[in-house]
Amino acid sequence: MIPIKFSFLTPAYNSEKWIKRLLDSIPKQYAYEILICDDASTDNTLNILLDYQKKCPQLKILKNEQNIGASESYNRLIEEATGDYVAIIDSDDIYLPTIVDVLEQIDGEYDIYYYNMLTKNGQAFIKQPTDGYMWPGQFKIIRRSFIGDARFVTRREYAGDTDFNMALLNKGPKCKYTGIFAYWYNYPRENSESDLHLRGLK
């Protein structure tokens, strides 16, 4: 079987506290490419990325000339990705070592492979086949060709990934639920995308 190519996608804005930890959590043996979109950070994020790139040839850095927000940065990453499957992760989160067990199950048969998430405060988010539009989040690894025109959007009443998730589900994907906890979600975190959204500041 031809090895499946995985693209790991992350937008980053002022992520100097977390970005190296995130990069370290991506299993490089599975990474065809790691695309990071620096959204005009004003801290040391870009320098950390450039330094990391010296030892990680899969890392490709996209730079926004001005801050356009996480949703538009995600859309740019989706358009630039070239792997067979894309794995989306926020810059302040990490993969658990068990992400390898998820990746090993990806055989090209399904459009979306789901896993579960643990939060910083110990909460478990379990993705179920009956969830429908609930829990959009980063629970999934998606066949890139299946994404089509599905994109993140900016609407004050919803987080950007809500519309992306709905667009994917409306296509009727063939899904596999691995049941594996493979993602550590840095939640709650003050001034994160989800926090700003909940406070009506995004």
N, C-alpha and C positions, 0 to 999 in steps of 0.2 A: 504494500500500500504506500502511495506517495505521502510523505510527511505533510501534515497540515500546518499551514503558516498562520501564526497568531500575531495580530497587531494589538498592542496595549496602548490605550489612549488616555491622556490626562491633560486637562488645562491647569495652569498654575498661575496664581496671582499672589505675590507676597507670601510665598510658601517656604521660606528659608528654614523654618522650624521643622518641617515635615518632609520635604521633597526627597532628601537622600534616603530616609527611612522607607519611603514609598518605593523608590527605585530598587533598593536592596531586597524588597519583598517580592519583586517580580522574578520568577524563575527563568534565568537567562537561557537555559537550555531549550526552552520552549518559545523564546521571543524571537520571531522573525524580524520584528521591528518594535521599538518603543518610541511613540510619538508624544512629545510634550509640547504644548503650546503655551509659551510664556506670554501672559496677557498684560504686557507693559508693566511688569513688576517694578516697584521702586525700592525694594530691599535687595538682598544678595542672591535671590533665587536664580537668576540667569548665570551668575558666576559659578554657582554650585553645579548647575547643569553642564556648563562648559567643561568644568573640571572632571565631572563624572563621565562625560563623553569620551575622554581620553582613554579610559579603560573599558568602555562599553560601546563597541562599534555599532550595536543595534540602535543606539539612542540617536534620534533625529529631533532637532529642536526647531520649532516654528516660533517666530517672534511677531507679535502684533505691535504695530507702530504706536497704537493708542489702545487704551483699555476698552474692550468691547463686551466684556462680561463672559461668564462661564458658558452660557447657552451657545452664543455665537462661536466661542472658542471650540466647544465640542463639535459644532457643525463643521468648522474648518478641519478639525482632526478627522472626522468621518470622511470628508471629501479627499483628504490626503492619504488615507490608509490604503494599503495594497495587499494586505494579508487575506487569507481565506475567511478567517473569523476575527472579530474585534472584541476585545475585553476592555470595558470602560471602568476607570477607577478615579475617584477624586484625589486631589493632591495631598490631602491631610489624612487619608485612610491608608490601610495596608492590606495586602493579601496575607492570610494565614498560610503556614506551610502546606496545609491540605489543599491549596489551590492546584497543586500538582496532581492530586487524585481526581480533581474535576477535569483538568486538561487531558489526562490519560483516557477519559471516557469519551472525548470528542473524536468521533470517527467519521463525521461528515453526513451522518444519517438525518440529523435534526437541524432545524433552523435556529433554535435557541436552546441552550443548555443552562439550566438554573442551578443555583446553589443557595445556601443560607448565609445569614450575617449575624455577627455579634457586635454589640455596641460597647463603648468605653465603660458605661455603667452596668454592664452585665446583662443587658436585655437581649433576648434572642428574637431575631426576625426570621421566620420560617416561610419560605415561598411555597404556596400550595397551588395545585392545578385549578382549584375553585376560586382563586383570588380575583380573577378578572382584571379590572383596571387598578385594583388596590396595589399598594407597595410598588410603585414604579422602580425607583432605586437602581443600584448597581448589583442586582442579583444574577446577572446573566452574561453569557458569552454568545455572540450573535454572528450568524453567517453574514459576511459583508454584502454579498450579492442580494440577500434577502432585504436589507435595509431600504434599498430603493430611494424614494424621496422622503422617507421619515426623517424628521429633524427636530432638534430642541427648539423651543420657542420662548419668547419673553412675554409672559402675561402675569400681571400682579396677583391674580386670584389663584394661580397655580405655579408650582415649581416647574422649571424648564423641562425636566425629564418626564413630566406627566403626559404632555402631548406626544413626545417621542415614543413612550411606552404604548399609548393608545393607538398610534399609527401602526406600530409593529403588530399589536394584537388584532387590529382590524384586517390585517393581511392573512389571518388564519394560520399562524406558524405551527409547524410540527415541533413539539417541545419535549425535552427530557428533564425531569426533576431529579437531580442527583441526591438530594437530601444531605449534602455535605456542608458543614460550616467552614467557609473558606475565605471570609472577608471580615476585617475588623473595621468597624464604622466609628469614626471619631465623633461620637454624638453622646451627649450634647456638647457643643462647643460654641462659645460666644463669638458672634460675627462670622460664623460659617454661612454658606449659602442658604442652608435650611433655616438657620436662626434668623437671618436677615429677612427671609421670606415670611416666616411666622410672625415677625414683628412689623411686617408691612413696609419694610425699608428697601425691598427689591421689587 
